[in-house]
Amino acid sequence: MNENVDPDDPRPEGHYYIARDAEWHYVNDDLAETISLGPATDGEPGDDWVLSFTPEAATPDDRERVCVRLTPWALHELYIESKNLSPDARQAGHSAECGLCGEQVPLDQAWPDNRKEPCHPECYADAFGAPPWYDGR
């Protein structure tokens, strides 16, 4: 999603056939800190958990906190669905294979190599020399 999301209709374009009739919410970057997942009580074994967030709305006054109660089985299913995802799958394409070392590099940190493929800044510096302004971070 991007910042051009309509808060009144945040359902993304595409198939999403399983949730076609569901109520969709959008949590923008500024509201991402409102996402929390934790035990509903004192964290005793077998307790339910709560996933909560504040979705975007037409105006800040229209925002309402959304809470989803997760039973231990639902929490387990959430874990199973996400535990073995690669960084590339978790980030939904926000990383790519470094053209020099073959490891994943986050696209927001990548530099183009001599073939205009994304690469780690360290790999670029090792292969082609570091620009004078590059401090190794």
ROLO-359017 format. One line per field, with one value per atom (N, C-alpha, C): residue number from 1; residue in one letter; x, y, z. Coordinates in Angstrom, 1 decimal, m for minus. Last residue first. Layout:
BEGIN
seq <- c(NUM,...)
type <- c(A,...)
X <- c(X,...)
Y <- c(Y,...)
Z <- c(Z,...)
//
This chain:
BEGIN
seq <- c(137,137,137,136,136,136,135,135,135,134,134,134,133,133,133,132,132,132,131,131,131,130,130,130,129,129,129,128,128,128,127,127,127,126,126,126,125,125,125,124,124,124,123,123,123,122,122,122,121,121,121,120,120,120,119,119,119,118,118,118,117,117,117,116,116,116,115,115,115,114,114,114,113,113,113,112,112,112,111,111,111,110,110,110,109,109,109,108,108,108,107,107,107,106,106,106,105,105,105,104,104,104,103,103,103,102,102,102,101,101,101,100,100,100,99,99,99,98,98,98,97,97,97,96,96,96,95,95,95,94,94,94,93,93,93,92,92,92,91,91,91,90,90,90,89,89,89,88,88,88,87,87,87,86,86,86,85,85,85,84,84,84,83,83,83,82,82,82,81,81,81,80,80,80,79,79,79,78,78,78,77,77,77,76,76,76,75,75,75,74,74,74,73,73,73,72,72,72,71,71,71,70,70,70,69,69,69,68,68,68,67,67,67,66,66,66,65,65,65,64,64,64,63,63,63,62,62,62,61,61,61,60,60,60,59,59,59,58,58,58,57,57,57,56,56,56,55,55,55,54,54,54,53,53,53,52,52,52,51,51,51,50,50,50,49,49,49,48,48,48,47,47,47,46,46,46,45,45,45,44,44,44,43,43,43,42,42,42,41,41,41,40,40,40,39,39,39,38,38,38,37,37,37,36,36,36,35,35,35,34,34,34,33,33,33,32,32,32,31,31,31,30,30,30,29,29,29,28,28,28,27,27,27,26,26,26,25,25,25,24,24,24,23,23,23,22,22,22,21,21,21,20,20,20,19,19,19,18,18,18,17,17,17,16,16,16,15,15,15,14,14,14,13,13,13,12,12,12,11,11,11,10,10,10,9,9,9,8,8,8,7,7,7,6,6,6,5,5,5,4,4,4,3,3,3,2,2,2,1,1,1)
type <- c(R,R,R,G,G,G,D,D,D,Y,Y,Y,W,W,W,P,P,P,P,P,P,A,A,A,G,G,G,F,F,F,A,A,A,D,D,D,A,A,A,Y,Y,Y,C,C,C,E,E,E,P,P,P,H,H,H,C,C,C,P,P,P,E,E,E,K,K,K,R,R,R,N,N,N,D,D,D,P,P,P,W,W,W,A,A,A,Q,Q,Q,D,D,D,L,L,L,P,P,P,V,V,V,Q,Q,Q,E,E,E,G,G,G,C,C,C,L,L,L,G,G,G,C,C,C,E,E,E,A,A,A,S,S,S,H,H,H,G,G,G,A,A,A,Q,Q,Q,R,R,R,A,A,A,D,D,D,P,P,P,S,S,S,L,L,L,N,N,N,K,K,K,S,S,S,E,E,E,I,I,I,Y,Y,Y,L,L,L,E,E,E,H,H,H,L,L,L,A,A,A,W,W,W,P,P,P,T,T,T,L,L,L,R,R,R,V,V,V,C,C,C,V,V,V,R,R,R,E,E,E,R,R,R,D,D,D,D,D,D,P,P,P,T,T,T,A,A,A,A,A,A,E,E,E,P,P,P,T,T,T,F,F,F,S,S,S,L,L,L,V,V,V,W,W,W,D,D,D,D,D,D,G,G,G,P,P,P,E,E,E,G,G,G,D,D,D,T,T,T,A,A,A,P,P,P,G,G,G,L,L,L,S,S,S,I,I,I,T,T,T,E,E,E,A,A,A,L,L,L,D,D,D,D,D,D,N,N,N,V,V,V,Y,Y,Y,H,H,H,W,W,W,E,E,E,A,A,A,D,D,D,R,R,R,A,A,A,I,I,I,Y,Y,Y,Y,Y,Y,H,H,H,G,G,G,E,E,E,P,P,P,R,R,R,P,P,P,D,D,D,D,D,D,P,P,P,D,D,D,V,V,V,N,N,N,E,E,E,N,N,N,M,M,M)
X <- c(29.0,27.7,26.6,31.3,31.3,30.0,31.2,31.9,31.8,31.4,31.0,31.8,32.5,31.6,31.1,34.1,34.8,33.8,33.1,33.0,33.6,35.2,34.2,34.2,35.5,36.1,35.0,34.4,34.7,35.3,34.2,34.4,34.9,33.9,34.9,35.2,31.7,33.0,34.1,29.7,30.1,31.5,29.6,30.0,30.4,28.6,29.9,30.5,26.1,27.1,28.5,24.8,25.1,26.2,22.9,23.9,24.1,20.8,21.0,22.1,22.3,21.6,21.8,23.8,22.6,21.7,26.2,25.2,23.8,27.7,28.0,27.1,25.0,26.3,26.6,23.2,23.3,24.7,22.6,23.2,23.2,20.1,20.9,21.5,18.3,19.8,20.7,15.9,16.1,17.5,16.0,16.1,16.3,18.1,16.9,17.0,19.4,19.7,18.4,20.5,19.4,19.8,23.4,22.6,21.5,25.1,24.0,23.1,27.2,27.4,26.3,26.3,27.7,27.9,23.6,24.3,25.7,21.6,22.7,23.4,18.1,19.4,20.5,16.1,16.5,17.8,13.1,14.5,14.8,10.5,11.2,12.7,8.8,9.5,10.3,7.6,6.8,7.6,8.9,9.0,8.2,8.6,8.0,7.9,10.1,8.7,8.0,12.7,12.1,10.6,13.1,13.0,12.4,10.9,12.2,12.0,8.9,9.0,10.4,8.4,9.5,9.5,6.4,7.7,8.8,3.8,4.8,6.2,2.0,1.9,3.1,2.6,2.9,2.9,1.6,3.0,3.4,m1.1,m0.4,1.1,m1.6,m1.7,m1.0,m1.1,m0.3,m0.4,m3.3,m1.9,m0.9,m5.3,m5.2,m3.8,m4.8,m4.8,m4.6,m5.2,m3.9,m3.8,m7.2,m7.1,m5.7,m7.3,m6.7,m6.6,m9.2,m8.9,m8.4,m8.4,m8.8,m8.3,m9.5,m8.8,m9.3,m8.9,m9.5,m8.7,m9.7,m8.9,m9.6,m10.7,m11.1,m10.1,m10.8,m10.0,m10.5,m12.0,m12.8,m12.1,m10.2,m11.3,m12.1,m8.6,m8.1,m9.2,m10.6,m10.0,m9.5,m10.8,m10.9,m10.4,m8.3,m9.7,m9.7,m6.2,m6.4,m7.9,m6.5,m6.4,m6.6,m4.7,m5.6,m5.5,m4.7,m4.1,m5.2,m4.0,m4.7,m4.0,m4.5,m3.8,m4.6,m4.3,m5.0,m4.0,m4.7,m3.9,m4.7,m5.8,m5.9,m5.0,m3.8,m4.6,m4.7,m2.1,m3.5,m4.3,m0.3,m0.4,m1.8,m0.8,m0.8,m0.9,m0.7,0.2,0.3,m2.6,m1.3,m0.3,m4.3,m4.4,m2.9,m3.8,m5.0,m5.0,m0.4,m1.4,m2.6,m0.1,0.3,m0.8,0.7,0.3,0.8,0.0,0.5,0.0,0.3,0.1,0.7,0.9,m0.3,m0.5,3.0,3.3,2.1,1.7,2.2,2.6,0.8,0.0,0.6,2.6,2.5,1.8,2.2,3.5,3.4,m1.3,m0.2,1.1,m3.3,m2.4,m1.3,m6.5,m5.2,m4.5,m8.9,m8.4,m7.0,m12.0,m10.5,m10.1,m14.2,m13.9,m12.4,m14.8,m14.3,m14.2,m15.4,m16.5,m16.1,m12.9,m13.5,m14.7,m11.0,m11.5,m12.3,m10.5,m10.9,m11.5,m9.7,m11.0,m11.5,m7.6,m8.0,m9.4,m7.0,m7.9,m8.4,m6.8,m6.4,m7.4,m6.3,m6.7,m6.2,m7.1,m6.2,m6.8,m9.3,m9.1,m8.2,m9.9,m8.5,m8.2,m11.9,m11.9,m10.5,m11.4,m12.8,m12.9,m8.7,m9.1,m10.5,m7.1,m8.4,m8.8,m3.7,m4.8,m6.0,m1.3,m2.5,m3.7,0.8,0.2,m1.1,0.3,1.1,0.3,0.8,0.0,0.9)
Y <- c(2.8,2.4,2.4,3.7,2.3,1.9,6.2,6.0,4.6,7.9,6.7,6.4,10.0,10.3,9.1,8.9,9.6,9.9,5.5,6.9,7.7,2.6,3.4,4.9,0.2,1.2,2.1,m2.0,m0.9,0.3,m4.1,m4.4,m3.2,m2.9,m3.9,m4.1,m1.2,m0.6,m1.6,m3.1,m2.1,m1.5,m4.3,m5.1,m4.2,m2.2,m2.8,m3.6,m1.7,m0.7,m1.3,m4.5,m3.9,m2.8,m3.8,m4.5,m3.8,m4.2,m3.7,m4.5,m3.4,m4.4,m3.9,m2.0,m1.4,m2.4,m3.0,m3.5,m3.0,m2.0,m1.5,m2.0,m1.6,m1.9,m1.5,0.7,0.0,m0.3,m0.1,0.8,0.0,m0.4,m0.9,0.2,0.3,0.4,0.0,m0.3,1.1,1.3,m3.0,m2.0,m0.6,m5.1,m4.2,m3.2,m7.9,m6.6,m5.8,m11.3,m10.4,m9.0,m12.4,m12.3,m11.3,m12.2,m13.1,m13.1,m10.4,m11.5,m12.5,m8.8,m9.1,m10.3,m8.2,m8.6,m9.1,m9.3,m8.5,m9.1,m9.7,m10.4,m9.4,m7.5,m8.2,m8.9,m6.3,m6.6,m7.4,m6.0,m4.8,m5.1,m8.1,m7.5,m6.3,m8.5,m8.4,m7.7,m9.1,m7.7,m7.5,m11.8,m11.0,m9.6,m12.6,m12.8,m12.0,m11.8,m11.3,m11.4,m13.2,m11.7,m11.2,m16.1,m15.4,m13.9,m17.6,m16.7,m16.1,m19.2,m19.6,m18.8,m18.0,m18.3,m18.6,m17.4,m16.4,m16.8,m19.4,m18.7,m17.8,m20.0,m21.0,m20.4,m17.7,m18.0,m19.0,m18.0,m16.8,m17.1,m20.5,m20.4,m19.2,m19.6,m20.6,m20.6,m17.8,m17.3,m18.3,m19.7,m18.7,m18.0,m21.2,m21.8,m20.8,m19.2,m19.8,m20.5,m16.7,m17.8,m18.4,m13.3,m14.5,m15.5,m10.5,m11.5,m12.8,m7.4,m8.8,m9.8,m4.1,m5.2,m6.5,m0.9,m2.2,m3.2,2.4,1.3,0.0,4.8,3.9,2.7,8.0,6.8,6.1,10.4,9.2,7.9,12.4,12.1,10.9,12.4,11.8,11.5,11.5,12.5,11.8,9.0,10.3,11.5,6.9,7.2,8.6,4.0,5.4,5.6,2.0,2.2,3.7,0.9,2.0,2.3,m2.4,m1.3,m0.2,m5.5,m4.3,m3.3,m8.7,m7.9,m6.7,m10.5,m9.4,m8.8,m13.9,m12.8,m11.7,m16.1,m15.5,m14.3,m18.5,m17.2,m16.8,m20.6,m20.9,m19.6,m19.4,m20.4,m20.6,m15.9,m17.3,m18.2,m13.1,m14.0,m15.4,m11.7,m11.6,m12.6,m11.1,m11.0,m10.9,m11.1,m10.4,m10.2,m10.6,m11.4,m10.5,m8.9,m9.3,m10.0,m6.6,m8.0,m8.4,m3.5,m4.3,m5.7,m0.5,m2.0,m2.7,2.1,1.7,0.2,2.6,2.4,2.0,3.2,1.8,1.6,5.7,4.9,3.5,6.5,7.3,6.5,4.7,4.7,5.4,3.5,4.2,4.2,0.9,1.5,2.2,0.3,0.7,1.4,m2.4,m1.3,m0.9,m3.8,m3.6,m2.3,m6.3,m4.9,m4.7,m8.7,m8.3,m6.8,m9.7,m9.1,m8.6,m10.8,m9.8,m9.0,m12.5,m11.5,m10.4,m14.2,m14.8,m13.8,m12.7,m13.3,m13.8,m10.9,m11.0,m11.6,m9.5,m10.6,m10.7,m5.9,m7.3,m8.3,m3.1,m3.7,m5.1,m3.2,m3.1,m3.6,m1.3,m2.6,m2.5,1.1,0.7,m0.6,3.4,2.2,1.7,5.5,5.0,3.7,6.2,5.6,5.0,5.3,6.0,5.4,5.8,4.9,5.7,6.9,7.3,6.5,5.8,6.9,7.5,2.3,3.6,4.6,m1.2,0.0,1.2)
Z <- c(6.9,7.5,6.5,5.6,6.0,6.7,4.7,6.0,6.5,1.7,2.3,3.5,0.3,1.4,2.1,m1.7,m0.6,0.5,m2.4,m2.7,m1.5,m2.5,m1.8,m2.3,m5.0,m4.2,m3.6,m6.1,m7.0,m6.3,m4.2,m5.6,m6.4,m1.7,m1.9,m3.4,m2.2,m1.8,m2.0,m2.8,m3.8,m3.5,m0.3,m1.5,m2.6,1.3,1.6,0.4,0.1,0.0,0.3,m1.7,m0.4,m0.6,m4.7,m4.0,m2.6,m7.6,m6.2,m5.6,m10.8,m10.0,m8.5,m12.7,m12.2,m11.4,m13.1,m14.0,m13.6,m11.0,m12.4,m13.4,m8.6,m9.0,m10.4,m6.6,m7.9,m8.2,m3.1,m4.1,m5.5,m0.6,m1.7,m2.6,1.3,1.7,0.5,0.4,0.8,1.3,m0.2,m1.3,m0.8,1.7,1.7,0.6,0.2,0.6,0.6,0.5,0.4,0.9,m1.3,m0.1,m0.4,m3.5,m3.6,m2.4,m3.9,m3.0,m3.0,m6.2,m6.0,m5.0,m6.2,m7.5,m7.3,m3.7,m4.0,m5.3,m4.2,m4.2,m4.6,m2.3,m3.5,m3.3,m0.6,m0.7,m2.0,m0.7,m0.3,m0.2,m1.3,m2.4,m2.0,1.3,0.1,m1.0,3.6,3.2,1.9,3.7,4.8,4.3,1.4,1.5,2.5,2.2,1.0,1.0,4.6,4.7,3.4,4.4,4.2,4.4,6.9,5.7,5.6,9.0,8.0,6.8,10.5,11.1,10.1,9.7,9.5,9.8,10.2,8.9,8.6,12.8,11.8,10.4,14.1,14.1,13.0,13.5,13.1,13.0,14.9,13.5,12.9,17.5,17.0,15.4,17.8,17.9,17.3,17.6,16.6,16.6,20.0,18.7,17.6,22.0,21.8,20.5,20.3,21.2,21.1,20.1,19.5,20.6,19.3,20.4,19.7,18.2,17.7,18.8,18.1,18.9,18.4,17.0,16.7,17.5,17.8,18.1,17.7,15.4,16.5,16.6,14.0,14.3,15.5,13.7,13.3,13.6,14.4,15.3,15.0,12.1,13.3,14.4,9.3,10.2,11.4,7.9,7.2,8.0,9.3,9.0,8.3,9.9,9.3,9.1,12.9,11.4,11.1,15.4,15.1,13.6,16.9,16.1,15.9,18.5,18.4,17.5,19.6,18.5,18.4,22.5,21.8,20.8,23.5,23.3,22.5,26.2,24.9,24.8,28.1,28.0,26.5,28.3,27.8,27.7,31.0,30.0,29.6,31.6,32.1,30.9,31.2,30.5,31.0,32.4,33.0,32.3,29.5,30.9,31.4,26.8,27.2,28.7,25.6,26.4,26.8,22.4,23.8,24.5,20.1,20.2,21.6,18.4,19.5,19.5,16.6,16.5,17.8,16.7,17.5,17.5,15.0,16.4,17.3,12.7,12.8,14.3,12.1,13.0,13.3,10.2,11.4,12.5,8.1,8.8,10.1,8.4,7.8,8.6,8.2,9.2,8.5,7.2,6.7,7.9,6.8,7.5,7.0,5.6,5.4,6.2,6.2,6.5,6.4,3.6,4.9,5.0,1.1,1.8,3.2,0.3,m0.5,0.2,1.3,2.1,1.4,m0.9,0.4,1.3,m3.0,m3.1,m1.7,m3.9,m2.5,m2.3,m6.4,m6.3,m4.8,m6.8,m6.9,m6.5,m4.6,m5.9,m6.0,m1.1,m2.3,m3.5,0.8,0.2,m1.1,2.0,1.9,1.3,1.9,1.1,0.9,3.5,3.5,2.7,3.0,4.3,4.4,0.1,0.6,1.9,m0.2,0.2,0.6,m0.9,m1.6,m1.3,0.4,1.1,0.3,m0.4,m0.4,0.3,0.0,0.0,0.0)
//
